[in-house]
Amino acid sequence: MKFPRRQFLHLAAGAAALPAMSRIARAQAYPTRPVRIIVPFPAGGGVDIAARLVGQWLSERLARPFVVENRVGAGGNIGTEAVVKAPPDGYTLLQVATPNGLNAALYPNLNFDFVRDIVPVIGVMRTSYVMVVHPSVPAATIPDFIAYAKANPGKINMASAGNGTPHHIFGELFKMMAGIDLTHIPYRGGAPATTDLLGGQVQVIFSPLQESIEYIKAGKLRALAVTTATRLNVLPDVPTVGDFLQGFEASGWQGIGAPRNTPDETIDKLNREINAGLGDPKIIARVTELGGTVLGGAPTAFGTVVSDDIEKWKKVVKFANIKPD
């Protein structure tokens, strides 16, 4: 049986269009079952709260459960590796945050390559840190503190949530740019570090805003500066570190990632839906309460944020000779 040329070309074109139509159909149908958002950090922290905020929004928008699962350990590497090894079908996502980038700078022999194996979906928020001191420290400004530190080299204890954490590495950047010597005291988490700062056992910490803002407001800790490039609405009278050390900027970030080879159509749908959520006044208000600012935008924009940050912290890690525990 012979087909007329026109009919043959029509059939051929239709066959070629089938894969594209199939991809579009899958994207429109997604998700058809519950989706896991793996948080590689403990429940109740800022990363966990942001993941649950995104998960609730997506659950309501897409009429399928987006369930947050905490897989902690190894500074976030255990949960991250679980997502790397998950099927790239859009049903296992990763709540990524600054420690993921720091780990990429700190650990040369991980079982995965974070930049290669986790593809960006969307940046959710920038998070703010604040340099706070115990009230006994005779410094009300960054220049005061630097002068005090230079007069007492090695005698001021700088607490952190652990070796290689943002608290630590942000502090090392400050030490490097200010030309001062502080003694690093690592703790197992931000809460015990803050407790000892309140007790005066340590003198300074670079703290996520949500961990210290209530103590700042109560006068139990003194905020010298925020680490972001601009002042914060919640602490309008507190300057930035960059006001005194030109070029200093150290902020956290959070977002959503997925296993490499996750379909572009799925990533685009997630990006579009989360962008809609980040424009919602209630979510913007909650992000602000967490000491952050909304990011949003295209997956490539978030990818640039992550890769630029990794390159920045690699330099600090090398300069300060920071080794993972």
N, C-alpha and C positions, 0 to 999 in steps of 0.2 A: 504494500500500500504506500502510495506516495503522497506526502503532504505538500500543499502549495507553499511556495517560498514564504509568503506573508504569514501563513499559519505557523510555519516552522519557527520563524523569527520570534513570533509572539510567545510560543511555548518556551523557547530558549530563554527569553527575557524573564518570563515568569519563574522558570527554574532558578535562574541566577538570583532572583529577588527573594527566594524562599529563606535562605540563611538570615538575611537582614530582617525579614518579617518575623522570623522565629526569635531573633534576639530582642526585637521590639516587644513582642508578645510576652517574653519572659520578664522583661523589665517592667512592663505594665502590670503583670501578675504579682511580682515580688512585693512583699514576702507572702508566701503561702503557709508558713509555719513560724513558730517562735524564733527570734534572733537573740543570740547571746552577745552581750558587750562585756568583754573580759577587762577587768580593772586589775592591773598587776600590783596594786597597793592596797593597804588595809581599808576596811569599811569605816566610814565616818570621817575620813579625811577629805580635803578639798577636791582631789581627783575623783574620789568615789561619789561625792555630792554632785559634781558636774555631770558625771556619767548617768546618774539617776535622773537628773534634770532632762538630759537629752533623750534618755530611754523613755521617760514618761511622755514627752512630746511626740516621739515617733510612734509609740503605742497608740496614742489617740489619733494621730493623723493617718496611720496605715492600717489600723484595726487588727494588728497582730502584736503579741507581747514582745517587747524588747527587754530582756531580762539581764540585769547586772549580776555578774559573777566575779567575786574577788579571788584571784589566784596569786597569792603573795609569795615573796621569797627572792633572795639574791638581788635585792635592789630593783626589782621589777623585771628581771630577766626571765624568771620562770613563767610568769603569765604571758610575757611577750613571745617567748618561744612556743608556747601552746598555740598562739594565734598563727605564728609563722607556719606551723605544721598542720593547721586546720585546712579543710577543703576550701578552695577559693570560690565560694558560691554565694557570698554575701550574708551567710547565716552565722558567722563568727566574726565579730569586730573587736578592735582593740581601742580602749581609751588610752591614748598616748599623752605623755606629759614630759616636762623638762628632764626628769631623771633618765628617760629613754635616750635622749640626746647625750646626756652626760655619760651614760654607760657606753655609748658608741665611742666616746672620746677616751674613756678610762680602760675599757677591756679590749685588748687587741686580739684575743683568741676566743671570742664567743662562738657558739654553734650556729649563729646566724649573722647576717649583715642587716642591721636595722633599716638602713636607707634602701637597700636592694629588695629586702623581703617583705617590708610593710609599705604598702602604697598609701599615700595620703587621700583621705576623703574630704575632710574639712577642718579648719582651725576653729575651735569653739571660743577660746578666750585667752587673753594675756592676763597673767597674775602678777600681783605686786608684792615686793618684799620691802621691809623697812629695817633700817639699822637702829637698834634700840640698845640702850645701856641701863645698867642699874643706877638708881638715883645717887648712889655714893660716888659715882665717877664724876670728877670735877670738870665736866665738859658739857656745854649747852649747844655747841655747834660742831660741824665737821672740822673747821680749822682748830678749834679748841682741842678736839679729840686727837688730831694728828700731832699737835704740839705736845700733848700729854704723853702720847705713845712714844714719841721720839725722846722724851725726857726719861721714860721708863721702859727701855727696850726689853721685850720678852717677859715683862711682868704683868701684862694685861692678858687675861684669859678670854679667848673667843670660843664660845660654844657653837656646836652644830648638831644636826640630827644624825650625824654619822659621817665617816670618811667618804668623800666623793659626792655628798649630797649637795643640793643647791645652796643650803646654808653655808656649807664649807667652801665651795668653789666661788660663790659670790664674794665671800670674805677674803679669799685669796686674791681675787681680782682687785679688791680694795687695797689690800696690803701692797700688792705689786705697784699700783698706780700712786699710792700715797708714800711709798718708800719707808714703810714702818714694819716693825717686828711684833706680831701678836702670837701668843701661844695657843695653838688649836687644841680644844678639848672636845673630842667626839662623844656623842651620846647615842643611845639606841632609840632614836626618835626625837621629834621636836618637843613633845610634851615634857619629858624629863629634863631636857636642856633648858626649857623656859622656866621650869620649877627651880632649878639651881640658879638661874639668872635672878629670879625673884628673891631668892635667899641670899644673893650676894656672893655665892661660891665662884661664879664667873661674872665677867663685867660687860660683855657685849655679845650680840648675836645678830645675824642677818636673817630675819624671821619672815615667813609668809604673813601677810597682813592679818589673815583670819586668826592666826595663833597668838597675836600680840595686841590687837587693837583695843580689846576691852581693858587690858592692863595699862595701856597708854592713856585711855580715857579716864581711868581711875587714878592716874598719877603714880602707879606702882612701877612703871617703867618710863623712861624718857626716850622719845623718838628724836633722833638727830637728823635723819633724812630718809627719803624713800629712794629705792634703787632704779625706778623707772625713769624714762626720759623726761616726763612731765609730772607735775604735782597731781595729787589725787583729790577728788572731790570730797572724800571722806576724811581727809587730813589736809585741809586747804592751807594751813599755816606751816606745814612741814615742807622744807625745801627738798630738792633732789640732790643726790650725791654729785651728779654732774654739774650742779651749780658751782661746786668748789673744785671738782676734779674733772676737767673738761674731757668729754668723750666717754665718761663712765655711764654704762647702762647695763642693767642685769635684771631681766624679768623672766618669769616663767611663762609657759604656754601649755595649753591643753587642746586636744582635738581628737578626731576619730580616724583610725587607720584600718586597713583590711589586708588580708594575705595577698601577696603578689599573684597576679593573673586573675583576680576577681574581675568579672565582666565590667567593662566601661559603663554599660547601660545601668548596672546596679549602683556603681559608684556615683554616677550622675544623678540618679534618683535620690539617693541618700543625701547627696550634697544639696540638691534643690530643696528637699523637705527640711533639712536642718537649718539651711539659710533662712527659710520661712520662720522657723522657731526663734532664731537669733534676732529677728525683727519684732518679736512679740514683747510688748512693754513689761509683762510679768517676768519673762526670762531675763530681759535686760536688767531689771531691778534686782533679781536674785544674783546675777553675775556680779553686779556692783557690790552687793552685800558680801560677796566672797572676796572682795578686794580686786576684782578683775574688770577688764573691758572686753566687749564682744569683738571677735575676729571676723569669722565668716569668710565669704569669697570662694574662689575656685579651688579645686584640689591642688593645682600647681602653685598657687599662692602659699598654701600651707606647707607644701613641699619645700619651697624656698626658705620659709621661716625656719624649718627644721634643719636643713642642710647648712644654712648660714650659721645657726647657733652651734652646731657640732664643730664646725671649723673654728669658731671663736673660742670655744672651751678647750679644744685640743691644745691651743697655744697656752692657755692658763695652766692646764694640767702639766704640760711639759715644763713651763717656767717654774712652777711650784713643786715639781717632782712628786706629784700626787700619785700614790699607788693604791689600787683597790684592796680592801681587807681580804 
